[in-house]
Structures are given as C-alpha cells and as structure tokens.
C-alpha cells in the first residue's frame, strides 16, 4: 500500500520576522505620534513633513544600529562561551563527560548505552564542544551574516512603516485633512500588521491586530493632546 511521504512544515524565518516586527512596530507608531502631535501645534504641512522625514531617517539609523549591536553581542557571547567550554573539555574532561552522560540520562537513554554514546562524542573535541553548547547551555551558533542583515531589515522596515502615517501629509493640502487621512491609513496598517504578526506569533491574530492598533492610537492621541495643550 503506497504511503504519503511525511513532510514536516516548520517556520524557519523567526529572526527575519522578529526584525521586521521590531522595525515596523516603531516605524508605524513613532512617526504617527510625531505627525499627530505636530498637527495639534502647527498649521503647515511642510513643517510636519520635514520633521517626519528627519525622524524616520534618525529612527531608521538608530534602530538599525541597535539591531546590529544586538546581533554582534550574540556573536561575542557565543564565542566567549564556546572558548570556555573548549577549555573545560581540556582541563576537566571527566567532569564534562559526566555532564554529557547526565544529559542523555535525562532523555531516558538506557545506562548500558550511555557510556558508549559519551565515548563517541568525546572522541571528537570539536563535536564535543558543539554538543555542550547546544544541549548544556542551549546556545545555537549565530549566523555570521546576522548583524548586517538584522540592521538592514530593521532599518528598511522602519522606513516603510514610517512612510505610511506621513504619506497623507504629502498629498493633502491642509493639516486637518492630512491628520484624518494619517489616522485612517495608519490604523488600517496597524490592524493589518498586527494581524500578520499575530499569525506568526500567537493563536489569536485578531486580538493581536486590535492590540497593535490600540497601542498606536493611544500614542498618537497622547502626542496630539499634549501638543495641543502646550500650544
């Protein structure tokens, strides 16, 4: 009887999605709040557009740099921990071997097989160190290209997100109409973005969409109210 091949489907782009979420979340909310706040204080769209572009540029650079430094920190942490494990396998081999045995026992491997597996692993020190990194410390080797790709992804996502609330100010002549348009397109974008994000991260994408839209709306409302009150 023919059998249907078993194909496992796993989502493997979590790092990319995380970077997009980080960039888009701030890109949608911060320029949106800034434009709304300025709309309550000034009557010229040109000022809001200039400030908006300046904020998007500064925000993209800052967020991208933050992503780069975070990824570099992960690389440095992995390298330092790997060096420590490598030293321990040289200076404390028996202790490290006992730790390997304990890991396999925790998975229910029979005692008669534990020592054979331990000896097989410790016969190759590079493989031994990699095993300890993954199963003792729970640390995966970072992608060496991660820092650059993370910085670029976050920065581009921030720019893309930031242009959405700013776009009505580029095409509409009055601050009031541009503000209304910005609120409409940004809340719609927040709902769509929140739903898509929820599809990847939680089981309730509609709830994630509403939460994302509420956060952006509250930030913009607070900025507008404060600017109106101060002016």
Phi, psi and omega in degrees: 000123181293143180245143178285127180302138178277118180242116179275135180246113179234145177278120187245006183251038185297323181295317179297313180298320179300317179294319178297317179298315180299312182293314182292321181302309180287324181297326178281319189276316185292307176298327177298312179295320179297312181297319179295318179297315178294329179296335177274355185238334184235163183244008182242123179295333182298323179294317180295319179296315180298313179295322180295314179296320179297318181292319180297316179297311181295318181294319179296318179295314182295315181293318178298318178296321178298318177296320179297313182294324178296316179294320178296323177297319177299318179297315181293322178295316179298316181298318181292320179291324179293320177297321179294316178296321179298318179294321181293324178292338177275317187269331183230056186298321182292321178295318178294323177296321177296325177293321177298315179300319180296324179297314181291326176296324180294338177269003176087016179289137180299145183300327181293338180260343186300309185296323179297318179292319179299315180296323178295319181289315184286351178290340178236105188296324178298315178294324179298312179297317179299321178298314180295322179298317185280314190261337175271312184264342180069034183244125177266149178295125181287151176291126181297341178268001187298320185299311181293315182293324178295314180299315182293317181296314181296316182296314180294320178296324178294315180298314180299313179296321182291332180288338182294306179291339182274338186301321178298330179289342179276338186243342181256147191275328184253152180296319182297311181294323178294321178296315178299315178297320179295318178299316183296309185288327182287317178297321176297316179296321179295321178296313180296314180298316179297322179293313180297316178299318180296328178297328181270335190246330184225173180267358182236076183297328180294321177295319178297322178297315180294319179297316180297316179295322180294319179298312179296320180294318179295318179299315180293318180297318179296316180296317180296315181297316180296313180298320179294320181292317180293320182285000000 
